[in-house]
Amino acid sequence: MNKKKIGQVLLSILVLCISTGYSFALEPSFSFYPSSGVVEDINEGFTVDVLIDSAGQSVSKARVTIKYDPNVIQLRKALRNNSLFEQWPIDESSTDNTNGVVMLTGYTPSDSSKDEYITSVVPDVFTRLEFDIKDLSAKSITLDFEYSGKVEMFKTFMIKGGSLTENILLTKPSSVQFTVSEEPVPSTAIEPSTVGMIVGLILILIGAFVRGSNPTLWRKKKGTIVLYE
């Protein structure tokens, strides 16, 4: 083997090592897709996906809790990717269009025959949210994750596989803002095929319209519509 070929082999190995090191250095994360955009037809509303990426780590339990302004938008439908986790506890999943909150929790017990969740190649759709626009004069719409860094009710987290309390979501996921405009609108929500959502990875309806509940009961987990299969 001549020096040129040896150099090419060594360079390829170096690039591979760097790439592998980089992939394992990524932190687990939740993110919105799209990460920004323009809502053109206010009468049709808009759709946004929440993606999960475990960065190569196994996850036994994951929860997203998202806040929005109920005076501007109302949740029309919440869908989940039922294939990611074995269970979706009813008492840990809810929607509230009065206070502007949607929460969804996926869980795979340690004694389950189903493997704990690990992101394989690209992030998976954890949940798909469809919204109607309530305030037709609104110029922007913001969705934000509720996050404390701890495993708490109504907070966003990921629990490491084999653990009951170790949160591996170390950074608060970024919020997303959409502009309400008459300009051309980009596609919203990721194509299922690009995140491995083929036959058998069907999003199951778990949300319902909530027209009203007592705000004082919010933190007591009452007065909300529970998400269910």
C-alpha positions in Angstrom: 0.0 0.0 0.0 1.5 3.3 -1.0 1.8 6.4 1.2 -1.2 8.1 -0.5 -3.5 5.2 0.3 -2.2 4.9 3.8 -2.9 8.6 4.4 -6.4 8.3 3.0 -7.2 5.3 5.3 -5.8 7.2 8.4 -7.9 10.3 7.5 -11.0 8.2 7.1 -10.4 6.6 10.5 -9.9 10.1 12.1 -13.0 11.5 10.6 -15.0 8.4 11.8 -13.7 8.8 15.3 -14.5 12.5 15.4 -18.0 11.9 14.1 -18.6 9.1 16.6 -17.4 11.2 19.4 -19.6 14.1 18.4 -22.7 11.9 18.2 -22.2 10.6 21.7 -21.5 14.1 23.0 -25.0 15.3 22.1 -27.4 15.7 25.0 -30.9 14.2 25.2 -33.4 16.8 24.0 -37.0 17.7 23.2 -37.6 20.1 20.3 -40.4 21.6 18.3 -40.7 21.0 14.6 -40.9 23.3 12.8 -38.7 25.5 15.0 -40.3 28.6 13.5 -42.7 29.5 10.8 -45.6 31.6 9.5 -49.3 30.7 10.0 -51.0 31.9 6.9 -54.6 30.7 7.2 -55.8 31.7 10.7 -59.1 29.8 10.1 -57.2 26.5 9.6 -54.9 26.9 12.6 -51.6 25.1 12.6 -49.8 21.8 13.6 -46.5 21.4 15.4 -44.6 18.2 16.4 -42.6 17.7 19.6 -39.5 15.5 18.8 -37.6 13.4 21.2 -33.9 12.6 20.9 -32.3 10.4 23.7 -28.8 10.9 22.2 -28.0 7.2 22.4 -29.2 6.7 25.9 -32.1 4.5 27.0 -35.1 6.2 28.5 -37.6 4.5 30.7 -39.9 7.5 31.1 -40.4 10.8 29.3 -42.8 13.7 29.8 -43.4 16.9 27.9 -45.4 19.7 29.5 -46.1 22.7 27.2 -47.6 26.1 28.0 -49.4 28.4 25.6 -51.6 31.5 25.8 -55.2 30.2 25.9 -56.4 33.7 24.9 -54.6 33.4 21.6 -54.8 29.7 20.7 -56.8 26.6 21.7 -55.7 23.0 21.5 -57.8 21.1 19.0 -56.2 17.7 19.1 -53.2 16.0 20.8 -51.7 12.8 19.3 -49.0 10.5 20.6 -46.5 8.1 19.0 -47.8 5.0 20.7 -44.9 2.9 19.7 -42.2 4.6 21.7 -43.3 3.5 25.2 -45.4 0.7 26.6 -47.7 2.8 28.8 -49.1 6.3 28.7 -50.4 6.9 32.2 -53.8 8.6 32.2 -53.2 10.3 35.5 -49.9 11.8 34.1 -51.4 13.1 30.9 -53.8 16.0 30.5 -54.9 19.0 28.6 -56.3 22.3 29.8 -57.4 25.0 27.4 -58.4 27.3 30.3 -54.8 27.6 31.7 -53.1 26.7 28.4 -51.3 23.5 29.3 -50.8 20.1 27.6 -48.9 17.3 29.3 -48.1 13.8 28.0 -46.1 11.1 29.7 -44.7 7.8 28.2 -43.4 5.0 30.4 -41.9 1.5 29.9 -41.5 -0.5 33.2 -38.3 -2.3 33.9 -40.0 -5.7 33.9 -41.7 -5.0 30.5 -41.0 -7.2 27.5 -40.7 -4.0 25.5 -37.3 -2.4 25.2 -36.8 1.0 26.8 -36.8 3.8 24.3 -33.6 4.8 22.5 -33.4 7.2 19.5 -31.9 5.2 16.6 -30.9 7.5 13.8 -33.0 10.7 13.8 -35.4 12.2 16.5 -38.9 10.6 16.7 -42.2 12.4 16.9 -43.2 12.2 20.6 -46.5 14.1 20.2 -48.3 16.0 17.5 -50.3 19.1 18.5 -53.0 20.7 16.5 -54.2 24.2 17.4 -57.0 26.6 16.5 -56.4 30.3 16.6 -58.7 32.1 19.0 -57.5 35.6 18.8 -57.7 36.5 15.1 -55.8 39.8 15.7 -52.7 38.0 17.1 -49.4 38.6 15.4 -47.4 35.9 17.0 -47.8 32.6 18.8 -45.4 31.1 21.4 -45.2 27.6 22.8 -42.9 26.9 25.7 -41.7 23.9 27.7 -42.3 23.8 31.4 -38.9 22.7 32.8 -37.2 22.7 36.2 -34.4 20.1 35.7 -36.2 17.8 38.2 -38.6 14.9 37.9 -41.7 16.7 38.9 -45.4 16.8 37.9 -46.2 19.3 35.2 -42.5 19.5 34.2 -40.6 18.2 31.2 -38.0 15.5 31.7 -36.5 12.2 30.6 -35.6 9.4 33.1 -32.6 7.3 32.3 -33.2 3.6 31.7 -32.9 1.5 34.8 -33.4 4.5 37.0 -36.5 5.9 38.8 -35.3 9.4 39.3 -32.3 10.3 37.2 -33.2 13.1 34.8 -31.0 13.1 31.7 -32.7 16.1 30.2 -30.1 18.6 31.4 -31.1 21.7 29.4 -34.5 23.3 29.0 -35.8 22.8 25.5 -36.1 25.9 23.4 -39.5 27.5 22.9 -41.0 28.1 19.4 -42.6 31.2 18.0 -44.8 31.4 14.9 -45.8 34.6 13.1 -49.3 35.1 12.0 -49.1 36.7 8.5 -50.5 36.6 5.0 -47.1 35.6 3.7 -46.5 32.1 2.2 -46.5 29.5 5.0 -43.9 26.7 5.3 -45.0 23.1 5.9 -45.7 22.4 9.6 -45.2 19.1 11.3 -42.5 16.7 10.2 -43.3 14.0 7.6 -43.8 10.7 9.5 -41.6 8.8 7.1 -38.6 10.9 8.0 -38.7 9.9 11.6 -39.4 6.2 11.2 -43.1 6.5 11.6 -44.2 3.8 9.2 -46.9 1.2 9.6 -47.2 0.4 13.3 -46.0 3.8 14.4 -49.4 5.4 14.3 -50.2 8.5 16.4 -53.1 7.7 18.7 -55.7 10.4 19.6 -55.4 11.3 23.2 -56.6 14.9 23.4 -59.9 16.6 23.4 -61.1 20.1 23.4 -61.4 21.7 26.8 -63.8 24.6 26.9 -63.4 25.4 30.5 -62.2 24.4 33.9 -61.7 26.0 37.3 -58.2 27.6 37.2 -57.8 27.1 41.0 -57.9 23.3 40.5 -55.1 23.2 38.0 -52.3 22.3 40.3 -54.5 19.6 41.9 -54.8 17.8 38.6 -58.5 18.4 38.6 -60.8 20.3 36.3 -58.8 19.1 33.2 -59.6 16.7 30.5 -57.4 13.6 30.8 -55.7 12.2 27.7 -56.5 8.6 27.0 -56.4 5.9 24.4 
